[in-house]
């Protein structure tokens, strides 16, 4: 299952992401992916984030200019190194106000190839 209820907001430290993942069975952790453009591919920006009880969080400390956008998604890593389907993609606007815009998740995605650094989807 993908992470649920992914939310993001602008903070002085950077974009703060929050999400929920209920099933800790066979859970190794999470990877966070980001792009700064809707036409650019998502790139992994976090190392393996260990699971925590309840709400999970990540702060992307990349300093973006006010008025810039960043798009994020989160994937679950199992104990067998398999990646889950991705979470919904969210947009975080750097305004200093904490404004977040949720994008509609793509549908009918199918994995083509999976390596330690690449996820190819169709």
C-alpha positions as CSV (number, residue, x, y, z in Angstrom):
1,X,0.0,0.0,0.0
2,X,1.2,3.5,-0.7
3,X,1.5,6.1,2.1
4,X,-1.8,7.8,2.9
5,X,-2.8,11.4,3.5
6,X,0.4,13.0,2.2
7,X,0.4,16.7,3.1
8,X,3.1,19.4,2.8
9,X,3.6,22.9,4.0
10,X,6.1,25.6,3.7
11,X,8.2,26.2,6.8
12,X,11.2,28.4,7.5
13,X,13.3,25.1,7.5
14,X,12.0,24.1,4.1
15,X,9.1,22.0,2.8
16,X,7.7,19.8,5.6
17,X,5.9,16.6,4.5
18,X,3.6,14.6,6.7
19,X,2.0,11.2,5.9
20,X,0.4,8.2,7.6
21,X,1.2,4.6,7.1
22,X,-0.7,2.1,9.1
23,X,0.9,-1.3,8.5
24,X,4.4,-1.7,10.0
25,X,4.7,-5.4,9.1
26,X,7.7,-5.9,6.8
27,X,8.3,-2.1,6.7
28,X,11.9,-1.0,6.3
29,X,11.2,2.7,5.7
30,X,10.4,5.4,3.2
31,X,11.9,7.3,0.3
32,X,10.9,10.9,-0.6
33,X,11.0,12.1,-4.2
34,X,10.9,15.7,-5.5
35,X,10.8,17.6,-8.7
36,X,10.7,21.4,-9.2
37,X,8.8,21.2,-12.5
38,X,5.8,19.2,-13.7
39,X,7.8,18.3,-16.8
40,X,10.9,17.0,-15.0
41,X,11.1,13.5,-13.5
42,X,10.8,13.0,-9.7
43,X,14.2,12.4,-8.1
44,X,14.9,10.7,-4.7
45,X,15.9,13.4,-2.2
46,X,16.0,11.4,1.0
47,X,17.9,8.5,2.3
48,X,16.0,5.7,3.8
49,X,13.7,7.2,6.4
50,X,13.1,4.7,9.3
51,X,9.6,4.0,10.3
52,X,8.1,5.8,13.3
53,X,5.0,5.3,15.3
54,X,2.0,7.2,14.0
55,X,2.5,10.2,11.7
56,X,5.7,10.3,9.6
57,X,7.5,13.5,8.7
58,X,10.3,14.8,6.5
59,X,11.7,18.3,6.0
60,X,13.3,19.1,2.6
61,X,15.8,21.7,3.5
62,X,16.5,22.7,-0.1
63,X,16.1,26.5,0.0
64,X,13.7,27.5,-2.7
65,X,12.9,31.1,-3.6
66,X,9.6,32.5,-2.5
67,X,7.0,31.8,-5.1
68,X,8.6,28.6,-6.3
69,X,7.0,25.2,-6.4
70,X,8.2,21.8,-5.4
71,X,6.3,18.5,-6.1
72,X,6.7,15.5,-3.8
73,X,5.7,11.9,-3.4
74,X,6.6,9.2,-1.0
75,X,7.2,5.4,-1.5
76,X,7.4,2.7,1.1
77,X,10.4,0.3,1.2
78,X,9.7,-3.2,2.4
79,X,12.2,-5.5,4.2
80,X,12.8,-7.2,0.8
81,X,13.8,-3.8,-0.8
82,X,10.6,-3.6,-2.8
83,X,9.0,-0.3,-3.4
84,X,5.3,0.3,-2.9
85,X,3.1,2.1,-5.4
86,X,3.8,5.9,-4.9
87,X,1.7,8.2,-2.8
88,X,-0.3,11.0,-4.4
89,X,1.9,13.8,-5.7
90,X,1.5,17.0,-3.8
91,X,2.7,20.5,-4.6
92,X,4.3,22.8,-1.9
93,X,4.4,26.5,-2.7
94,X,7.2,28.5,-1.1
95,X,5.3,31.5,0.2
96,X,6.0,31.6,3.9
97,X,2.3,31.0,4.6
98,X,2.3,27.2,4.6
99,X,0.0,26.9,1.5
100,X,-0.3,23.5,-0.1
101,X,-2.1,22.4,-3.2
102,X,-3.1,18.7,-3.7
103,X,-2.8,17.3,-7.3
104,X,-4.9,14.5,-8.6
105,X,-3.1,11.2,-8.5
106,X,-2.4,9.5,-11.8
107,X,-4.4,6.3,-12.5
108,X,-3.7,3.0,-14.2
109,X,0.1,3.1,-13.5
110,X,2.0,0.0,-14.2
111,X,5.6,-0.7,-13.2
112,X,8.0,-1.5,-16.0
113,X,11.4,-1.6,-14.2
114,X,12.7,-1.3,-10.7
115,X,16.3,-0.8,-9.5
116,X,17.8,0.8,-6.4
117,X,17.8,4.2,-8.0
118,X,15.1,4.0,-10.7
119,X,11.4,3.4,-10.9
120,X,10.0,3.2,-14.5
121,X,6.2,3.5,-14.8
122,X,3.8,3.4,-17.7
